[in-house]
């Protein structure tokens, strides 16, 4: 379930960031590119979450 929420939030945040940056540059918003970036961001965050040790494992 946490992967689904990670995907939803990363898609929302990446689309918002892309929209703001493209609007500031005067370009056109591309939903596909922003969504692909969101999926890549989700994979990176999920891998980092599994690889990095948590505090409870260190004790």
DOSE-469642 format. One record per residue (C-alpha): chain; residue number from 1; x, y, z. Coordinates in pm, 1 decimal. Layout:
DOSE-469642
chaine = A num = NUM east = X north = Y up = Z
...
//
This chain:
DOSE-469642
chaine = A num = 1 east = 0.0 north = 0.0 up = 0.0
chaine = A num = 2 east = 286.6 north = 238.3 up = 71.9
chaine = A num = 3 east = 411.4 north = 198.6 up = -286.1
chaine = A num = 4 east = 71.5 north = 303.1 up = -419.6
chaine = A num = 5 east = 70.3 north = 614.1 up = -200.9
chaine = A num = 6 east = 428.6 north = 689.2 up = -300.0
chaine = A num = 7 east = 329.4 north = 665.6 up = -666.5
chaine = A num = 8 east = 22.6 north = 886.6 up = -620.9
chaine = A num = 9 east = 212.1 north = 1155.7 up = -430.5
chaine = A num = 10 east = 510.2 north = 1154.3 up = -663.6
chaine = A num = 11 east = 282.3 north = 1186.4 up = -968.0
chaine = A num = 12 east = 93.0 north = 1475.1 up = -809.5
chaine = A num = 13 east = 405.9 north = 1656.5 up = -694.9
chaine = A num = 14 east = 601.4 north = 1603.3 up = -1016.5
chaine = A num = 15 east = 309.9 north = 1723.8 up = -1230.1
chaine = A num = 16 east = 272.3 north = 2030.2 up = -1008.4
chaine = A num = 17 east = 644.6 north = 2109.2 up = -1027.7
chaine = A num = 18 east = 653.8 north = 2059.8 up = -1405.3
chaine = A num = 19 east = 345.5 north = 2279.2 up = -1452.1
chaine = A num = 20 east = 491.2 north = 2564.0 up = -1247.4
chaine = A num = 21 east = 832.2 north = 2547.7 up = -1415.2
chaine = A num = 22 east = 686.9 north = 2531.2 up = -1767.1
chaine = A num = 23 east = 449.2 north = 2818.3 up = -1689.9
chaine = A num = 24 east = 738.5 north = 3029.6 up = -1566.8
chaine = A num = 25 east = 924.7 north = 2962.6 up = -1893.2
chaine = A num = 26 east = 619.0 north = 3029.9 up = -2109.9
chaine = A num = 27 east = 608.3 north = 2680.1 up = -2260.7
chaine = A num = 28 east = 336.0 north = 2418.1 up = -2288.9
chaine = A num = 29 east = 273.7 north = 2154.9 up = -2023.6
chaine = A num = 30 east = 330.8 north = 1791.8 up = -2125.0
chaine = A num = 31 east = 149.0 north = 1548.5 up = -1896.7
chaine = A num = 32 east = 331.6 north = 1242.8 up = -2032.3
chaine = A num = 33 east = 680.4 north = 1377.0 up = -1958.9
chaine = A num = 34 east = 579.3 north = 1488.4 up = -1610.4
chaine = A num = 35 east = 420.5 north = 1150.1 up = -1537.1
chaine = A num = 36 east = 725.7 north = 959.7 up = -1661.4
chaine = A num = 37 east = 940.8 north = 1170.0 up = -1429.6
chaine = A num = 38 east = 699.7 north = 1087.7 up = -1145.7
chaine = A num = 39 east = 726.8 north = 714.3 up = -1208.1
chaine = A num = 40 east = 1107.8 north = 733.1 up = -1219.7
chaine = A num = 41 east = 1103.2 north = 934.4 up = -898.1
chaine = A num = 42 east = 880.9 north = 667.6 up = -736.4
chaine = A num = 43 east = 1122.1 north = 389.9 up = -830.8
chaine = A num = 44 east = 1420.6 north = 582.3 up = -694.3
chaine = A num = 45 east = 1245.3 north = 662.8 up = -365.5
chaine = A num = 46 east = 1124.5 north = 303.7 up = -324.9
chaine = A num = 47 east = 1471.6 north = 161.0 up = -385.4
chaine = A num = 48 east = 1631.0 north = 408.2 up = -144.5
chaine = A num = 49 east = 1369.2 north = 325.7 up = 117.4
chaine = A num = 50 east = 1454.7 north = -43.4 up = 99.2
chaine = A num = 51 east = 1833.1 north = -3.8 up = 81.2
chaine = A num = 52 east = 1893.0 north = 253.4 up = 354.9
chaine = A num = 53 east = 1890.0 north = 112.4 up = 708.8
chaine = A num = 54 east = 1621.6 north = 228.8 up = 946.5
chaine = A num = 55 east = 1697.0 north = 351.9 up = 1298.4
chaine = A num = 56 east = 1535.8 north = 48.2 up = 1463.3
chaine = A num = 57 east = 1780.7 north = -186.0 up = 1285.9
chaine = A num = 58 east = 2087.7 north = 5.4 up = 1405.8
chaine = A num = 59 east = 2017.2 north = -48.5 up = 1778.4
//
